């Protein structure tokens, strides 16, 4: 795996239960999925237990609607001693046949590897 590789970590169809009072998908739901996608990616780099330390600025540039198929693509930005920085790109497939791709947001998430007591531990990459 190289740092430029981009992986599909999660894809989910948005449902009515995920909407806010305006009828679009609740931003907090998307933040939760960004966090899950980053965790999934981190475990793929080095199988450890991870916690989220930082989620850098998330700016929503397009709404997501019920029925949109939302994809969360991840890539490694940096691997430190105890942390991994992951870029998460969020795209929505829209339309009757999901033919239109809309960029929704991007985020950088820093995940820290921890032991059973919640203390940071070293990351040793399992993939090259």
N, C-alpha and C positions, 0 to 999 in steps of 0.2 A: 504494500500500500504506500503510495506517495502522498505528499501533502496536497497535491493538486487534484487527487481523486475526489469525486463527488458521489455520494451514495444516497439512495432513497432509503431513509430510515423509517418513515411512517407515511402511510396514505390512508385517508379517512374521508368518508362521505359525511357532510354536515347535515345534521338532523334538526327538526324543530325544537327539541329540548335544549339545543345549544345556542338559541337566539336570545338577544337582548330585547328590551322594550321597543326598539326601533325596527325590529324584524331582521336585522343582520346578525351574524354570528358574534357572540360575546367575545371581546378581546381577551379576557381572562382565560377562556377555553383555549384559545390559540397559544397564549403564553404557556399554559400547562403542556400542550403538545410539543412546543419548542423545547421545553425542559426535558420531556421524555425522549425526544429525538436525539438531543445532545447526550443524554445518559446512555442511550442505546449505542451511539457512535463510540463513546468513551470505552464502554465494555468491549466493543469490537477491537479497539486498539490495544487494550490491556485489560484482561478480565479481572476486575476488582470491584469493590463497592465504591460508589461515587456519591458525592453531595454537590449541590450547586453552590458556588461561591458568588459568582457575578453573572448577571445577564445584562449585557451592555445595550444601550439605547435601542429600543424597538419602536420604529415609526411605522404605523399602518398607512400604506399608500393606496390601498384599495379595499373595499369591503368584501366580505365573504357571505354568501347566501345559502340558504337551505338547498340541498341538492348538489352544491359544488363538491367536487372531489379535490381535497386539499392534500398536497404533497409537501413533505418536509425533507429537503435534501441537506446532507451534512458533509463537511470536509474538515480535516485537521488543519488548524492554523499554526499551532505551536504545542510542543510537548515539553513540559518543565520537569523538575524533580518529583513533584507530588501532584501536579495539575496538568490538565490538557485543555487547550483553548479550541473551541469548535465553532465553525461558522454554520449557521442554519439558515437556509433560504426557503421561504414559504411561497408556494405557487398554487393557484386555484384553477382547476379545469372547469370551464363553464359552458353552458349551452346544452341543448337537447342531447347531443352526442359527445359532449365534453370536448368540443373542438377548439375552443378559445382558451389560451393560457394567459392568466393574469398574475403578475408579480404582486404579492401581498405585502411582504416584509422580509427583512433579514435581521439576524441577531448574532452577536458573538457571545458564547456562553463558556464560562470557565468552570470546569468540573474538577473537584479535588478527590483523589483516592484516599479512602479512610479505612482504618482497621475496625474491629468489632466494638472498640470503645470510642469511635468517632475521631480518632487522632489521625492526622495526615500520614500517609505511607508513600514510599517511593513507587514510581511507575516504571515498569520495564516493558517496553513495547514488545508484543508477541509477533507482530507482523513487520515485514520490511518492504 
